[in-house]
């Protein structure tokens, strides 16, 4: 069952704060990456390139954990657990909006053969002092 985010958590996601997404490698070991994050309702959104380790891991096993912290006060954090759905980033809309949020400018050009995808995590558990 999906969980609704509170106002503090939504503000953390909407702010220019970084998140770490952790996935499971084929052998069961963890794989973590620091990423830009956005929100659609109460779902968390990430942009990545098809074929990267995190995308391959999530295509095989959609379970993930995300930790997000306040860049101004790292003691304020939240952890999300849930499952991830992978869809195409049509028109590179997500990566472009994330670049504006984090860089203040459009995302740098990529090779046209690069296929961007959206990782959409639907939280099923939230912990931390901002949860």
Buried (B, 14 or more C-beta within 10 A) or exposed (E): EEBEBBEBBBEBBEEEBEBBBBBBBEEEEEBEBEBBBBBEEBBBBBBBBBEEEBBBBBBEBBBBBBBBBBEEEEEBBBBBBBBBEBEEBEEBEBBBBBBEBBEEEEBEEEEEEEEBBBBBBBBEEBEBEBB
